[in-house]
Amino acid sequence: MGKRIGLALLCAALLAVPMTASAASSWADGTTYGDKATGKLKYGLTNTLLGWTSLFRTPMKASQSGENVLVGIGKGVWNAVGQTVGGAAHAVTFPIPQIDIPLPEGGTDVLSGS
């Protein structure tokens, strides 16, 4: 029982840190309920399915900008987990657009090409 509580607290902490270190989600700018709910679902699915790509993108960006690649790898792992788990949370809660869970680095940007 104690291990379960510890695991639950660890998971809560891992989800809380990206929330405090990230900006609001891009879909939150929608004007109507439909715009926000649809945008949140797309954002959630994109991050759930493509969040893992941060494992490669972040170290590559660190290398290209002359930063420490090992730090880039650590950030890539953190971003990949945060974006994938956070994306799943967005996809599940899309009918309630008032709930916004900011993702590390603002979520994955694979589809935008940046």
C-alpha positions as CSV (number, residue, x, y, z in Angstrom):
1,M,0.0,0.0,0.0
2,G,2.8,2.4,0.9
3,K,4.5,1.8,-2.4
4,R,1.3,2.7,-4.3
5,I,1.0,5.9,-2.5
6,G,4.7,6.7,-3.2
7,L,4.2,5.9,-6.8
8,A,1.1,8.1,-7.0
9,L,2.9,11.0,-5.4
10,L,5.9,10.6,-7.8
11,C,3.5,10.5,-10.8
12,A,1.8,13.7,-9.5
13,A,5.1,15.4,-9.1
14,L,6.3,14.4,-12.6
15,L,3.1,15.9,-14.1
16,A,3.2,19.0,-11.9
17,V,6.7,20.1,-12.9
18,P,6.0,20.5,-16.6
19,M,2.8,22.4,-15.8
20,T,4.7,25.0,-13.9
21,A,7.5,25.3,-16.4
22,S,5.4,25.6,-19.6
23,A,3.3,28.1,-21.4
24,A,-0.4,27.7,-22.1
25,S,-1.4,25.4,-25.0
26,S,-1.9,26.7,-28.5
27,W,-5.5,25.5,-28.8
28,A,-6.6,27.7,-25.9
29,D,-6.9,30.7,-28.3
30,G,-10.1,29.3,-29.9
31,T,-13.1,31.6,-29.7
32,T,-15.9,29.1,-29.4
33,Y,-16.4,25.9,-27.4
34,G,-16.2,23.8,-30.6
35,D,-12.9,25.5,-31.7
36,K,-11.3,24.9,-28.3
37,A,-12.6,21.3,-28.0
38,T,-11.5,20.3,-31.5
39,G,-8.2,22.1,-31.1
40,K,-7.5,20.4,-27.8
41,L,-8.3,16.9,-29.3
42,K,-5.9,17.5,-32.2
43,Y,-3.3,18.9,-29.9
44,G,-3.7,15.9,-27.6
45,L,-3.6,13.3,-30.4
46,T,-0.5,14.9,-32.0
47,N,1.4,15.0,-28.7
48,T,0.3,11.4,-27.8
49,L,1.4,10.0,-31.1
50,L,4.4,12.2,-31.8
51,G,5.7,13.3,-28.4
52,W,8.4,10.6,-28.5
53,T,10.1,12.4,-31.4
54,S,11.5,14.8,-28.8
55,L,13.9,12.0,-27.9
56,F,15.7,12.8,-31.2
57,R,14.8,16.5,-31.9
58,T,15.9,18.0,-28.6
59,P,19.5,16.5,-28.6
60,M,19.9,17.4,-32.3
61,K,18.8,21.0,-31.6
62,A,21.3,21.1,-28.7
63,S,24.1,19.9,-30.9
64,Q,23.3,22.4,-33.6
65,S,23.2,25.3,-31.2
66,G,26.5,24.3,-29.6
67,E,24.9,23.2,-26.3
68,N,25.9,20.1,-24.3
69,V,24.4,17.1,-26.0
70,L,24.0,15.2,-22.8
71,V,21.8,17.9,-21.4
72,G,19.9,17.8,-24.7
73,I,19.4,14.0,-24.2
74,G,18.1,14.6,-20.7
75,K,15.7,17.3,-21.8
76,G,14.6,15.1,-24.8
77,V,13.6,12.3,-22.4
78,W,11.8,14.7,-20.1
79,N,10.0,16.4,-23.0
80,A,9.1,13.1,-24.7
81,V,7.5,11.7,-21.5
82,G,5.8,15.0,-20.6
83,Q,4.4,15.5,-24.1
84,T,3.2,12.0,-24.6
85,V,1.5,11.7,-21.2
86,G,0.2,15.2,-21.3
87,G,-1.1,14.7,-24.9
88,A,-3.0,11.6,-23.7
89,A,-4.5,13.7,-20.9
90,H,-5.5,16.4,-23.4
91,A,-7.1,13.8,-25.7
92,V,-9.1,12.3,-22.8
93,T,-10.3,15.7,-21.4
94,F,-11.0,17.4,-24.8
95,P,-14.7,17.8,-24.0
96,I,-13.7,20.1,-21.1
97,P,-11.6,22.8,-22.7
98,Q,-11.4,24.7,-19.4
99,I,-8.7,22.1,-18.3
100,D,-5.4,23.0,-19.8
101,I,-2.3,21.0,-19.0
102,P,0.8,22.9,-20.3
103,L,3.3,20.6,-21.9
104,P,7.1,20.9,-21.9
105,E,8.4,23.1,-24.7
106,G,4.7,23.9,-25.6
107,G,4.2,20.4,-27.0
108,T,5.5,18.7,-30.1
109,D,6.0,20.9,-33.2
110,V,6.7,18.1,-35.7
111,L,3.7,19.0,-37.9
112,S,4.4,22.7,-37.9
113,G,7.9,22.1,-39.4
114,S,9.7,24.4,-36.9
